[in-house]
Amino acid sequence: MRIVCVDDDPIFIAVMSEYLRELGHKDVQTFSDPLVVARMAAQGAIGADVFLLDLEMPGMTGAELCGALRASPAHRSTPVIMVSSVKERERVRGALATGASDFLNKPLDQLELRARLTMVERILTERQRNVALEAEIDDLRDEPEFSYGFQDAVLPNAEDGVVDYLFLENEMMSLGWSALPGTSVICLRLQNAGWAYANLDRVDYVDFLSEAAELILSALPAARYRLAYAGSGDFLAVLDRQNRPDPVELQLALDRAQGVEWESYRMLGIPAPEISAGVPVVAPLIGAVPRRMLQQARERVVNLTAGASRRMPAGAMATGTGRGIAARI
């Protein structure tokens, strides 16, 4: 795996290089000037499978460099991990908005570094497999080895704003005692996800999840980059204290968003995504446990089985019928 590390601190570069060497990574490039990296990226002269960027650097911040990398066709989807100190947490969130994939805390922890790079390797492997799948999309529908379970936390192909569930969990756990109190978690349940999983092929099922994610983000913009799919039809959003939603108003907004798509889905003979908002779980001043909050949020959604079938058109299809729902609407 090709790793590019950018940091203006030579001591930190030396520590990072040593850690990477001990983890078995040999293809490592280091830079102290972010402007050089930005120019190389613009010229298509830098190859990388993952970038490790310091957040605060003279001349160009890590967030600005991340934006420059995303502007380069070669690195629009290359994983970018920001490296920051705890006091820069708000800036990390700003970097995530420019396209950063994840972050690491300073001082650097080798186990945490290993975990992040292992995840990057898994993402790269999955992307390579997806390239092969796209080349043989017609055969994909009959290949059982590429299937996944209804309970799996797959990453929908939404345009932007949806993150991996593990990243959302890590982000919440990293908030700490000062930032976690007042943070809320809300579950948004795709009530007819079970129908979609049972009746659509895997490609169309992911499209169905993606369109549900876009509906959620249109009704709850504050969840952008803080929304993840946890599996079994559940999307989870982690919101800071000033963006706590009212469940009734949120449900009305979701219903309005769903209504826009209803006619298109009716013409296809399949149900539109049915989304129900749960009651937010709010972190107390003392004793908040992030993983417990995530689970509690999932327990605070009412299953509307009847409601999910209520809007299912008569004769709704029982098998996949094309190259993805989004392409047909």
Backbone bond lengths (Angstrom), bond angles and torsions (degrees), N, CA, C in turn:
res aa  C-N    CA-C-N  psi(-1)  N-CA   C-N-CA  omega(-1)  CA-C   N-CA-C  phi
1 M - - - 1.459 - - 1.530 109.62 -
2 R 1.317 116.04 129.91 1.466 121.19 -178.62 1.537 109.40 -85.82
3 I 1.320 115.97 121.93 1.458 121.93 -176.48 1.518 109.48 -117.41
4 V 1.333 116.20 131.55 1.463 121.63 174.78 1.522 107.84 -117.53
5 C 1.329 115.93 122.93 1.464 122.65 -179.06 1.525 108.95 -113.05
6 V 1.326 116.91 128.94 1.462 121.59 -178.95 1.522 109.01 -125.12
7 D 1.337 116.15 117.81 1.466 121.59 179.95 1.518 107.83 -159.30
8 D 1.326 116.62 136.77 1.467 119.75 -178.26 1.521 112.49 -82.01
9 D 1.329 117.98 -4.73 1.467 121.95 -179.35 1.533 109.00 -95.50
10 P 1.326 118.43 110.65 1.472 120.23 -177.49 1.523 113.05 -63.82
11 I 1.325 117.11 -30.07 1.465 119.55 179.16 1.528 109.93 -67.86
12 F 1.328 115.67 -44.13 1.460 118.36 179.41 1.525 111.09 -65.79
13 I 1.335 116.54 -38.36 1.471 120.27 177.12 1.531 109.74 -59.54
14 A 1.330 116.37 -41.73 1.469 119.88 179.58 1.525 111.23 -64.66
15 V 1.346 116.44 -42.53 1.463 120.38 178.97 1.525 110.34 -63.91
16 M 1.336 116.50 -46.25 1.463 120.82 179.87 1.536 110.68 -60.76
17 S 1.322 116.33 -44.30 1.466 120.59 -179.22 1.522 111.15 -61.26
18 E 1.326 116.30 -41.03 1.459 120.16 179.23 1.528 111.43 -66.34
19 Y 1.323 116.48 -43.49 1.465 120.29 177.96 1.529 110.63 -60.17
20 L 1.333 115.80 -44.48 1.468 119.46 -178.98 1.522 110.76 -64.34
21 R 1.327 116.45 -38.90 1.466 120.36 178.09 1.524 109.95 -62.70
22 E 1.336 117.36 -43.61 1.458 120.70 -179.85 1.528 111.86 -65.70
23 L 1.342 116.69 -26.78 1.457 120.66 178.43 1.517 112.35 -85.00
24 G 1.332 116.13 0.74 1.458 120.25 175.87 1.509 115.55 91.63
25 H 1.336 118.09 11.61 1.461 121.55 -179.82 1.536 109.20 -94.49
26 K 1.313 116.00 118.38 1.466 120.82 -176.49 1.522 113.22 -106.59
27 D 1.328 117.14 -26.00 1.470 120.46 -178.05 1.528 108.96 -89.40
28 V 1.332 115.72 79.30 1.462 121.90 -174.89 1.530 109.47 -125.69
29 Q 1.325 115.80 128.14 1.463 122.05 173.05 1.522 108.50 -112.96
30 T 1.328 116.61 138.79 1.462 120.50 178.38 1.520 109.77 -122.39
31 F 1.342 115.57 143.72 1.463 122.61 179.29 1.519 108.39 -136.71
32 S 1.317 115.56 143.46 1.463 120.35 176.66 1.526 111.91 -102.34
33 D 1.336 117.80 -14.20 1.460 122.28 -177.07 1.526 109.88 -115.53
34 P 1.335 118.71 111.12 1.462 120.58 -178.58 1.528 112.66 -65.89
35 L 1.325 117.04 -27.38 1.467 119.60 179.94 1.525 111.02 -64.69
36 V 1.332 116.48 -35.76 1.468 120.51 177.95 1.528 109.53 -63.12
37 V 1.324 116.06 -44.05 1.466 120.63 -179.31 1.522 109.92 -64.70
38 A 1.332 117.35 -41.84 1.468 120.71 179.46 1.526 111.02 -61.35
39 R 1.338 116.65 -42.59 1.471 119.72 179.01 1.528 110.65 -65.44
40 M 1.315 116.96 -43.01 1.464 120.18 179.76 1.532 111.03 -62.61
41 A 1.331 115.58 -40.01 1.461 119.17 178.87 1.520 111.11 -64.93
42 A 1.325 117.02 -41.16 1.465 120.89 179.16 1.517 111.44 -63.16
43 Q 1.320 116.18 -30.43 1.470 121.38 179.98 1.525 112.33 -89.60
44 G 1.331 116.70 -1.56 1.455 120.40 -177.48 1.510 112.50 68.36
45 A 1.353 115.89 29.55 1.469 120.43 -172.81 1.518 113.51 -106.34
46 I 1.327 117.30 11.90 1.456 118.91 179.40 1.526 109.26 -131.92
47 G 1.332 115.15 126.31 1.451 120.77 179.00 1.512 110.30 -106.45
48 A 1.316 116.34 134.48 1.467 119.98 -179.51 1.514 109.49 -156.97
49 D 1.324 114.90 146.89 1.462 121.18 171.74 1.519 110.84 -97.00
50 V 1.333 116.33 -20.86 1.459 121.06 176.41 1.527 108.31 -157.45
51 F 1.333 116.13 142.66 1.468 122.73 175.32 1.524 108.97 -110.34
52 L 1.330 116.01 136.21 1.467 123.09 171.55 1.521 106.93 -112.13
53 L 1.324 117.39 110.87 1.463 121.07 -172.59 1.521 111.29 -117.40
54 D 1.327 115.33 130.24 1.463 119.74 170.04 1.525 107.96 -67.61
55 L 1.310 116.81 143.53 1.461 119.74 -176.96 1.520 112.56 -75.73
56 E 1.335 116.65 -42.13 1.462 120.84 -176.95 1.521 110.31 -109.95
57 M 1.340 115.73 110.75 1.471 121.36 177.69 1.511 108.83 -138.35
58 P 1.322 117.72 147.90 1.467 120.30 179.03 1.532 111.23 -70.71
59 G 1.310 115.81 144.37 1.462 120.71 178.01 1.505 113.33 89.31
60 M 1.315 117.88 -40.56 1.469 122.88 179.41 1.521 108.28 -160.67
61 T 1.310 117.29 126.78 1.458 120.23 179.01 1.524 110.44 -74.28
62 G 1.324 114.70 164.92 1.458 118.60 177.03 1.519 111.91 -61.48
63 A 1.351 116.88 -36.63 1.466 120.34 178.46 1.527 110.30 -64.44
64 E 1.326 116.92 -41.58 1.466 119.89 178.72 1.522 111.30 -66.19
65 L 1.332 116.15 -39.04 1.461 119.29 177.30 1.525 110.45 -65.72
66 C 1.327 116.82 -38.47 1.459 120.52 176.97 1.527 109.98 -59.67
67 G 1.338 116.72 -43.43 1.454 120.26 177.60 1.522 112.07 -61.77
68 A 1.335 115.95 -38.73 1.466 119.85 178.34 1.527 111.00 -66.16
69 L 1.325 116.24 -38.81 1.464 119.68 177.74 1.525 110.88 -64.97
70 R 1.325 116.26 -41.34 1.464 119.82 179.52 1.531 111.71 -66.35
71 A 1.317 117.09 -23.57 1.465 120.17 176.92 1.516 112.37 -77.74
72 S 1.324 116.29 -13.86 1.464 121.09 178.09 1.518 109.66 -87.03
73 P 1.334 118.44 125.81 1.473 120.15 -178.78 1.525 113.24 -54.28
74 A 1.320 116.95 -33.03 1.464 119.56 -177.00 1.525 112.79 -72.48
75 H 1.342 117.59 -18.62 1.466 119.38 -173.44 1.524 112.94 -128.51
76 R 1.321 116.70 25.78 1.463 119.80 177.84 1.519 112.20 -64.13
77 S 1.317 116.53 -27.91 1.462 119.38 -179.30 1.527 113.18 -124.30
78 T 1.328 117.38 10.02 1.472 119.87 177.40 1.530 109.51 -67.22
79 P 1.322 119.42 129.16 1.462 120.57 178.83 1.532 111.88 -56.26
80 V 1.325 115.68 133.52 1.467 122.71 178.12 1.526 107.56 -124.71
81 I 1.319 116.06 119.46 1.465 121.60 179.01 1.522 108.54 -108.75
82 M 1.328 116.24 120.49 1.453 120.92 177.42 1.537 109.66 -83.94
83 V 1.317 115.78 142.50 1.463 121.52 178.10 1.521 107.31 -115.85
84 S 1.333 116.62 122.12 1.463 118.69 -172.56 1.521 110.75 -147.49
85 S 1.317 114.87 165.71 1.456 120.93 171.85 1.522 108.46 -90.54
86 V 1.312 116.60 162.47 1.471 121.21 -176.50 1.513 111.79 -58.87
87 K 1.314 118.20 -37.02 1.453 120.52 -176.26 1.524 112.90 -68.66
88 E 1.314 117.79 -9.93 1.456 120.90 -179.66 1.526 112.01 -100.06
89 R 1.343 117.61 21.26 1.458 121.24 -172.24 1.526 112.83 -57.26
90 E 1.349 117.56 -42.30 1.459 119.39 -179.68 1.525 110.86 -63.47
91 R 1.316 116.56 -35.33 1.464 119.56 178.23 1.526 110.79 -69.72
92 V 1.314 116.33 -31.15 1.462 119.22 176.21 1.519 109.52 -61.61
93 R 1.332 116.61 -43.72 1.453 119.22 178.85 1.523 110.82 -61.58
94 G 1.334 116.84 -36.65 1.454 119.55 176.02 1.516 111.43 -64.56
95 A 1.337 115.99 -37.02 1.468 120.12 178.43 1.519 110.80 -66.76
96 L 1.329 116.69 -36.61 1.464 119.64 177.27 1.520 110.35 -61.54
97 A 1.323 116.27 -34.88 1.469 119.72 178.73 1.520 111.97 -68.01
98 T 1.335 118.38 -23.40 1.468 120.68 178.41 1.522 111.74 -87.14
99 G 1.345 116.71 -3.11 1.460 118.89 175.56 1.512 115.20 118.82
100 A 1.343 118.48 5.83 1.458 119.53 177.51 1.532 109.97 -65.16
101 S 1.320 116.42 147.03 1.458 121.41 -175.41 1.526 112.84 -92.10
102 D 1.335 117.03 -31.66 1.458 120.32 -173.28 1.518 107.79 -165.40
103 F 1.315 117.45 -179.67 1.459 120.24 177.83 1.516 110.48 -147.28
104 L 1.331 114.44 156.98 1.459 123.13 175.14 1.521 108.46 -124.83
105 N 1.314 115.61 147.35 1.460 119.92 178.75 1.523 111.46 -90.50
106 K 1.327 116.44 149.12 1.454 123.37 166.50 1.517 107.45 -100.16
107 P 1.330 119.42 141.42 1.465 127.09 -1.67 1.524 111.59 -67.41
108 L 1.312 115.18 150.69 1.443 121.80 -172.11 1.534 111.12 -70.98
109 D 1.333 114.99 136.41 1.459 121.55 175.23 1.526 107.69 -110.51
110 Q 1.334 116.67 124.60 1.458 120.21 -174.25 1.528 112.29 -64.90
111 L 1.335 117.25 -36.10 1.461 119.87 179.13 1.525 110.71 -66.30
112 E 1.333 115.67 -39.97 1.466 119.57 178.27 1.520 110.36 -66.10
113 L 1.338 116.57 -40.32 1.457 121.02 177.18 1.527 110.43 -60.94
114 R 1.323 116.45 -44.30 1.465 120.70 178.90 1.535 110.42 -59.35
115 A 1.337 116.19 -44.43 1.468 119.98 -178.13 1.522 111.13 -62.36
116 R 1.349 116.84 -43.14 1.470 119.89 -179.32 1.532 110.87 -65.07
117 L 1.328 116.70 -43.41 1.466 119.49 -178.04 1.530 111.20 -70.45
118 T 1.322 116.74 -33.06 1.465 119.45 175.20 1.526 110.21 -62.63
119 M 1.339 115.75 -40.83 1.459 119.38 177.80 1.526 110.73 -64.60
120 V 1.331 117.06 -40.18 1.466 120.54 178.14 1.524 110.13 -61.13
121 E 1.315 116.39 -43.05 1.473 119.70 178.83 1.519 111.16 -61.27
122 R 1.324 116.48 -38.82 1.455 119.65 177.45 1.520 110.97 -65.37
123 I 1.333 116.47 -40.34 1.469 120.32 178.45 1.516 110.44 -63.53
124 L 1.332 117.12 -43.30 1.462 120.71 -179.38 1.525 110.77 -64.52
125 T 1.332 115.70 -40.61 1.462 119.42 177.93 1.518 110.71 -62.61
126 E 1.336 115.42 -42.31 1.460 119.78 -179.82 1.528 111.00 -65.78
127 R 1.326 116.41 -39.02 1.471 119.39 178.95 1.522 111.19 -64.90
128 Q 1.324 116.07 -41.74 1.462 119.17 177.96 1.519 110.57 -61.30
129 R 1.318 115.10 -38.82 1.458 118.37 178.81 1.526 110.36 -68.51
130 N 1.333 117.39 -37.20 1.460 120.31 179.58 1.518 111.79 -65.19
131 V 1.347 116.51 -35.85 1.463 119.51 176.83 1.521 110.02 -60.56
132 A 1.327 115.14 -43.73 1.461 119.11 178.50 1.523 111.06 -65.91
133 L 1.338 115.84 -36.92 1.457 119.08 -179.88 1.523 111.67 -66.99
134 E 1.325 116.89 -40.04 1.457 120.25 179.66 1.524 111.24 -63.22
135 A 1.329 116.27 -32.98 1.458 119.75 179.22 1.523 111.50 -70.85
136 E 1.333 116.26 -21.79 1.462 120.30 -179.20 1.519 109.99 -129.80
137 I 1.346 115.44 48.65 1.458 120.45 -171.89 1.521 112.14 -61.26
138 D 1.334 117.41 -34.06 1.467 119.78 -179.10 1.521 111.76 -67.55
139 D 1.340 115.97 -32.01 1.463 119.40 179.50 1.523 111.67 -80.52
140 L 1.334 116.15 -22.16 1.466 120.59 -176.58 1.517 112.01 -57.72
141 R 1.311 117.05 -38.03 1.459 120.38 -173.39 1.524 112.40 -63.84
142 D 1.333 116.25 -20.73 1.459 120.40 -178.95 1.519 113.19 -106.37
143 E 1.345 117.03 9.48 1.460 120.24 -176.94 1.530 110.02 -101.44
144 P 1.339 118.81 102.26 1.467 120.49 -176.45 1.521 113.87 -65.96
145 E 1.327 118.19 -22.56 1.469 117.85 -176.51 1.519 112.89 -69.63
146 F 1.345 116.79 -12.82 1.458 119.59 -179.90 1.528 111.56 -101.55
147 S 1.322 116.86 12.29 1.456 119.90 -179.85 1.531 109.74 -83.29
148 Y 1.326 115.22 167.13 1.455 120.20 177.06 1.515 106.80 -148.10
149 G 1.315 115.20 162.28 1.455 120.36 -174.71 1.514 113.00 -81.53
150 F 1.330 115.30 158.88 1.458 121.60 177.94 1.522 110.85 -59.87
151 Q 1.334 116.76 -32.37 1.463 120.83 -177.15 1.529 112.80 -81.76
152 D 1.326 119.18 -6.29 1.464 121.32 -175.26 1.532 111.88 -74.12
153 A 1.320 114.87 142.22 1.471 121.55 -179.78 1.524 109.81 -86.24
154 V 1.325 116.19 71.71 1.463 119.90 178.68 1.523 109.37 -72.73
155 L 1.329 116.82 158.21 1.461 121.50 -179.57 1.520 108.25 -99.41
156 P 1.346 118.43 110.20 1.464 120.48 -179.57 1.523 111.67 -62.09
157 N 1.331 115.45 155.98 1.463 120.47 -178.92 1.521 111.41 -88.89
158 A 1.315 118.09 43.13 1.460 120.84 177.77 1.527 109.30 -67.08
159 E 1.335 115.82 155.22 1.460 119.65 -175.85 1.522 111.22 -55.95
160 D 1.299 116.75 -51.32 1.464 120.67 175.52 1.524 107.97 -165.29
161 G 1.314 115.63 171.97 1.447 119.61 175.80 1.508 115.12 94.46
162 V 1.349 118.89 -9.69 1.459 121.76 177.85 1.521 108.29 -107.84
163 V 1.325 116.08 131.60 1.460 120.78 -177.93 1.523 109.85 -114.54
164 D 1.308 116.60 165.07 1.449 122.25 175.96 1.531 109.64 -64.28
165 Y 1.337 116.82 142.70 1.453 120.34 -176.82 1.526 111.80 -60.82
166 L 1.324 117.25 -39.70 1.460 120.28 179.61 1.523 110.74 -63.04
167 F 1.348 115.73 -37.94 1.462 118.15 177.61 1.524 110.46 -64.90
168 L 1.345 117.86 -42.70 1.464 120.42 179.79 1.521 110.28 -60.60
169 E 1.325 116.55 -42.13 1.457 120.64 178.74 1.527 110.83 -63.48
170 N 1.331 117.04 -43.76 1.473 120.49 178.73 1.520 111.55 -64.15
171 E 1.327 115.97 -39.74 1.471 120.49 179.26 1.522 110.20 -61.71
172 M 1.320 116.36 -42.99 1.461 120.10 -178.92 1.524 111.00 -67.54
173 M 1.332 116.91 -40.88 1.458 120.44 -179.64 1.522 111.97 -67.78
174 S 1.334 116.41 -23.24 1.461 119.43 -178.04 1.525 113.51 -86.18
175 L 1.339 117.45 -5.73 1.464 119.28 -176.45 1.518 111.93 -63.25
176 G 1.330 117.06 -37.00 1.464 119.35 177.48 1.519 112.66 82.62
177 W 1.327 114.85 173.35 1.463 120.60 -173.50 1.511 112.88 -65.80
178 S 1.327 119.06 -25.48 1.471 120.35 -176.63 1.521 112.84 -83.32
179 A 1.335 117.32 -33.28 1.465 120.41 -175.57 1.523 113.11 -99.21
180 L 1.338 118.17 -21.82 1.458 120.17 -175.19 1.529 114.05 -71.26
181 P 1.344 120.60 -42.61 1.469 119.83 -179.77 1.531 111.79 -55.33
182 G 1.318 115.97 132.48 1.462 120.95 -178.31 1.514 113.52 91.52
183 T 1.337 116.64 -18.07 1.455 119.86 175.92 1.529 109.08 -66.74
184 S 1.323 116.63 139.99 1.460 119.68 -178.97 1.523 110.63 -119.08
185 V 1.324 114.84 149.95 1.463 122.36 175.03 1.515 107.47 -121.32
186 I 1.318 116.39 130.89 1.459 120.20 178.28 1.514 109.22 -128.87
187 C 1.313 115.79 137.82 1.463 121.96 178.30 1.521 108.95 -99.58
188 L 1.311 115.87 134.16 1.457 122.04 176.07 1.531 106.77 -119.88
189 R 1.316 115.34 109.83 1.462 120.50 -170.86 1.524 111.33 -96.18
190 L 1.316 114.01 126.86 1.464 120.94 173.21 1.530 106.48 -81.76
191 Q 1.332 116.02 97.49 1.456 120.75 -169.54 1.527 113.01 -63.37
192 N 1.322 117.31 -30.96 1.466 118.91 -179.01 1.533 111.69 -103.59
193 A 1.337 116.41 26.01 1.470 119.74 175.96 1.528 110.54 -64.26
194 G 1.330 116.81 -36.61 1.453 119.72 179.02 1.519 112.07 -62.54
195 W 1.333 115.64 -40.61 1.474 119.57 176.33 1.527 109.73 -62.52
196 A 1.320 116.47 -45.09 1.465 120.19 -178.00 1.525 110.85 -62.03
197 Y 1.341 115.95 -42.38 1.473 118.87 -179.34 1.523 110.91 -65.15
198 A 1.331 116.62 -37.46 1.458 120.13 -176.72 1.520 113.12 -77.12
199 N 1.348 117.30 -27.21 1.456 119.90 -170.38 1.525 115.30 -113.31
200 L 1.326 117.56 -16.78 1.458 120.42 179.31 1.525 109.04 -104.70
201 D 1.335 115.86 152.55 1.461 117.26 172.40 1.518 108.32 -72.31
202 R 1.315 116.83 170.74 1.456 120.43 -171.49 1.526 113.16 -63.54
203 V 1.337 117.25 -34.32 1.464 119.50 179.60 1.520 110.02 -66.17
204 D 1.351 116.97 -48.37 1.456 120.63 179.45 1.530 111.55 -66.83
205 Y 1.329 116.81 -31.18 1.466 120.15 178.17 1.534 110.20 -63.27
206 V 1.335 117.01 -44.22 1.463 119.84 178.05 1.528 110.16 -65.00
207 D 1.342 117.44 -37.34 1.464 119.92 174.91 1.529 110.87 -60.23
208 F 1.321 116.25 -40.62 1.460 121.80 179.71 1.530 110.11 -62.02
209 L 1.336 116.78 -44.49 1.464 120.90 176.35 1.521 111.17 -62.95
210 S 1.330 116.45 -39.82 1.461 120.77 -178.23 1.521 110.70 -63.54
211 E 1.322 116.09 -42.64 1.465 119.03 -179.69 1.526 110.83 -68.89
212 A 1.333 116.65 -34.05 1.458 119.86 174.39 1.528 110.61 -63.10
213 A 1.350 116.86 -41.91 1.467 120.70 178.83 1.522 110.95 -62.01
214 E 1.324 117.43 -40.42 1.460 120.66 179.88 1.519 111.17 -66.83
215 L 1.340 117.12 -36.77 1.460 120.47 175.47 1.528 110.88 -62.86
216 I 1.336 116.17 -42.95 1.462 120.24 179.65 1.533 110.68 -62.11
217 L 1.324 116.62 -45.46 1.460 120.15 -177.93 1.525 111.55 -67.38
218 S 1.324 117.32 -30.40 1.465 119.09 177.32 1.526 110.90 -70.52
219 A 1.343 116.74 -31.97 1.460 121.00 179.14 1.521 112.19 -87.24
220 L 1.338 117.94 -23.97 1.470 122.34 -176.76 1.530 109.10 -135.88
221 P 1.346 117.40 73.62 1.475 120.34 -176.58 1.522 113.63 -58.25
222 A 1.338 117.43 -27.61 1.472 120.26 -178.72 1.518 111.98 -64.84
223 A 1.336 117.78 -14.98 1.468 120.84 -179.28 1.518 112.73 -84.33
224 R 1.321 118.20 -3.28 1.462 120.16 -178.11 1.533 110.09 -60.00
225 Y 1.336 116.07 131.23 1.466 125.35 -175.91 1.534 112.73 67.65
226 R 1.359 116.43 7.07 1.462 119.80 177.05 1.527 109.83 -134.03
227 L 1.324 114.71 26.33 1.459 121.93 179.58 1.527 108.79 -119.94
228 A 1.329 117.12 134.80 1.461 121.22 179.99 1.523 109.11 -141.18
229 Y 1.332 114.97 153.71 1.462 119.94 175.24 1.522 108.28 -95.73
230 A 1.339 116.26 123.22 1.461 121.69 -174.84 1.519 112.79 -97.46
231 G 1.336 117.99 -1.71 1.448 121.30 -177.56 1.514 112.09 96.48
232 S 1.331 117.26 163.93 1.472 123.48 177.98 1.522 112.91 58.10
233 G 1.316 116.94 28.83 1.460 121.19 177.29 1.511 115.43 87.42
234 D 1.324 118.47 0.23 1.464 121.42 -173.79 1.526 112.77 -101.02
235 F 1.344 115.47 123.25 1.447 122.41 167.40 1.524 107.77 -100.15
236 L 1.337 117.22 139.82 1.464 121.40 178.52 1.520 109.43 -121.13
237 A 1.328 115.38 133.41 1.462 121.58 177.43 1.523 108.82 -118.36
238 V 1.325 116.88 133.19 1.457 123.01 176.32 1.520 107.75 -108.12
239 L 1.327 116.26 119.24 1.461 121.30 -172.43 1.520 110.25 -122.82
240 D 1.336 116.10 143.55 1.460 118.33 178.89 1.525 109.75 -77.10
241 R 1.317 115.59 172.69 1.465 120.54 -167.26 1.529 113.51 -63.33
242 Q 1.337 118.51 -27.78 1.460 119.25 -178.66 1.524 112.90 -85.40
243 N 1.338 117.52 -1.88 1.463 120.18 -178.81 1.529 112.01 -119.93
244 R 1.329 116.41 30.35 1.457 119.81 -179.02 1.528 109.89 -71.67
245 P 1.338 118.74 121.13 1.461 120.50 -175.19 1.519 113.01 -83.00
246 D 1.318 116.31 152.07 1.452 122.01 169.53 1.528 107.54 -85.73
247 P 1.339 118.93 121.16 1.469 120.26 -174.04 1.521 113.97 -57.41
248 V 1.348 117.32 -37.62 1.465 120.38 -178.67 1.520 110.53 -67.41
249 E 1.333 116.71 -47.50 1.457 120.09 179.35 1.517 111.38 -64.59
250 L 1.344 115.84 -37.10 1.464 119.35 178.55 1.522 110.70 -65.37
251 Q 1.336 116.97 -41.36 1.465 119.43 179.23 1.527 111.08 -63.79
252 L 1.332 116.91 -38.88 1.467 120.04 177.49 1.524 110.51 -63.30
253 A 1.343 116.58 -40.98 1.461 120.40 178.70 1.526 111.07 -65.08
254 L 1.343 116.40 -39.24 1.469 120.32 177.54 1.524 110.47 -64.28
255 D 1.337 116.80 -42.24 1.462 120.10 -179.96 1.522 110.81 -62.85
256 R 1.329 116.34 -39.25 1.466 119.20 178.41 1.526 110.53 -65.19
257 A 1.335 116.29 -42.21 1.467 120.25 179.88 1.519 111.18 -64.92
258 Q 1.338 116.57 -40.10 1.455 120.30 178.75 1.519 111.38 -64.77
259 G 1.328 116.70 -36.49 1.455 120.71 -177.86 1.509 113.20 -61.51
260 V 1.318 117.01 -31.48 1.466 120.88 -180.00 1.523 110.58 -62.91
261 E 1.337 116.80 -36.98 1.461 121.67 -176.47 1.530 112.93 -89.63
262 W 1.331 117.75 -11.24 1.457 120.23 -169.90 1.529 112.51 -58.61
263 E 1.327 117.91 -45.72 1.457 120.70 -176.25 1.533 111.49 -62.92
264 S 1.323 116.44 -40.20 1.461 119.68 179.61 1.517 111.14 -63.32
265 Y 1.319 116.50 -42.81 1.464 119.60 178.62 1.528 110.82 -67.14
266 R 1.348 116.75 -38.56 1.464 119.79 179.52 1.522 110.60 -59.65
267 M 1.340 116.16 -40.03 1.460 119.77 179.88 1.528 111.25 -65.02
268 L 1.335 116.92 -28.79 1.466 120.83 177.91 1.520 112.31 -82.72
269 G 1.318 116.73 -11.67 1.455 119.71 -179.36 1.508 113.98 78.03
270 I 1.334 116.88 25.11 1.468 120.47 178.47 1.526 108.39 -131.91
271 P 1.317 117.65 157.05 1.471 119.95 -179.36 1.524 112.16 -75.17
272 A 1.314 115.75 144.61 1.463 120.43 172.49 1.523 109.04 -73.49
273 P 1.330 118.49 157.04 1.470 120.52 177.15 1.528 111.46 -57.64
274 E 1.321 116.11 127.77 1.468 123.24 178.30 1.527 108.02 -104.53
275 I 1.329 117.54 112.64 1.465 121.37 -173.13 1.518 110.20 -116.93
276 S 1.318 116.37 129.97 1.462 122.19 176.80 1.521 109.42 -116.78
277 A 1.325 115.46 134.27 1.465 120.97 179.20 1.526 109.67 -92.88
278 G 1.317 116.17 134.28 1.452 120.90 177.12 1.519 111.75 -88.92
279 V 1.315 115.22 -176.48 1.466 121.72 177.15 1.527 108.38 -86.68
280 P 1.341 118.70 128.72 1.466 119.87 -178.19 1.524 112.39 -62.14
281 V 1.326 114.66 145.40 1.466 122.11 171.49 1.527 106.65 -101.94
282 V 1.320 116.65 122.74 1.466 121.39 -175.29 1.525 109.69 -106.88
283 A 1.323 116.63 131.39 1.464 121.25 -179.49 1.519 110.23 -69.05
284 P 1.338 118.28 128.66 1.466 120.85 177.31 1.523 111.07 -74.71
285 L 1.313 115.83 173.61 1.466 120.49 -179.80 1.528 111.31 -65.75
286 I 1.319 116.66 -33.66 1.459 120.93 -176.76 1.528 108.70 -133.24
287 G 1.314 115.92 138.92 1.453 120.43 170.59 1.505 116.90 86.66
288 A 1.332 118.39 14.51 1.459 120.08 179.13 1.528 110.34 -70.45
289 V 1.319 116.93 134.83 1.465 123.33 177.39 1.528 107.46 -119.54
290 P 1.339 118.36 108.41 1.469 120.50 -173.45 1.518 114.71 -52.00
291 R 1.333 118.37 -48.97 1.464 119.58 -177.26 1.520 111.41 -64.46
292 R 1.321 116.87 -35.35 1.459 119.71 178.03 1.525 109.80 -67.37
293 M 1.332 117.43 -38.42 1.463 120.83 177.86 1.528 110.90 -62.56
294 L 1.329 116.79 -41.69 1.460 120.46 179.20 1.525 110.61 -61.99
295 Q 1.334 116.64 -41.77 1.461 120.05 179.04 1.519 110.97 -68.87
296 Q 1.330 117.38 -41.29 1.467 120.60 -179.85 1.522 110.95 -62.61
297 A 1.337 116.55 -37.04 1.462 119.51 179.30 1.525 110.55 -61.88
298 R 1.335 116.62 -38.36 1.469 120.19 179.60 1.523 111.38 -69.03
299 E 1.332 116.25 -24.85 1.460 120.29 179.69 1.527 112.05 -83.13
300 R 1.337 116.87 -8.42 1.458 120.59 -176.45 1.530 112.70 -102.15
301 V 1.312 116.12 25.96 1.466 120.57 175.41 1.513 108.11 -116.69
302 V 1.310 116.38 133.23 1.462 120.59 178.61 1.514 108.59 -84.81
303 N 1.327 116.52 128.90 1.463 120.72 175.76 1.520 109.10 -76.39
304 L 1.313 115.36 121.91 1.466 121.04 -179.08 1.519 109.09 -109.78
305 T 1.315 116.21 68.95 1.459 119.47 -177.18 1.516 111.05 -58.44
306 A 1.326 115.72 -43.23 1.456 118.39 179.29 1.507 111.05 -64.97
307 G 1.341 116.05 -39.98 1.457 119.39 179.92 1.508 111.63 -65.39
308 A 1.355 116.38 -34.78 1.451 118.56 -179.35 1.510 111.33 -66.92
309 S 1.350 116.97 -34.29 1.452 119.08 -179.86 1.515 111.30 -86.62
310 R 1.347 116.02 -17.11 1.451 120.61 -176.89 1.508 112.17 -57.16
311 R 1.332 116.36 -38.89 1.447 119.78 -175.75 1.524 112.09 -99.92
312 M 1.318 117.53 10.37 1.455 121.07 178.43 1.515 108.88 -80.22
313 P 1.310 118.84 119.05 1.453 120.40 -177.06 1.522 111.05 -62.36
314 A 1.360 114.42 150.26 1.455 118.82 175.66 1.512 108.98 -61.92
315 G 1.326 114.52 137.06 1.460 118.51 179.04 1.503 113.75 74.92
316 A 1.343 117.71 23.19 1.473 119.91 179.14 1.510 109.05 -56.97
317 M 1.328 115.20 144.31 1.458 119.27 -172.10 1.514 111.60 -64.83
318 A 1.314 115.12 153.35 1.461 120.87 -177.99 1.508 112.62 -112.11
319 T 1.337 118.39 2.32 1.464 121.54 177.55 1.499 109.37 -142.74
320 G 1.342 117.11 163.75 1.457 121.72 176.67 1.514 110.39 -64.97
321 T 1.349 116.25 147.21 1.460 118.73 -173.94 1.503 114.24 -134.27
322 G 1.303 120.70 20.14 1.453 117.18 179.69 1.494 112.83 172.83
323 R 1.321 116.04 -162.37 1.459 121.40 -174.51 1.508 111.65 -96.73
324 G 1.305 118.25 44.22 1.450 120.30 175.90 1.513 111.19 106.25
325 I 1.336 115.34 136.75 1.453 120.56 -176.44 1.513 110.88 -62.68
326 A 1.329 116.60 -44.40 1.458 120.18 -174.98 1.519 111.83 -57.32
327 A 1.313 117.26 -35.27 1.462 120.97 -177.89 1.519 111.21 -73.03
328 R 1.335 116.55 -19.47 1.459 118.53 -175.90 1.513 112.40 -96.73
329 I 1.336 117.87 -14.21 1.470 120.03 -176.94 1.520 109.55 -89.76
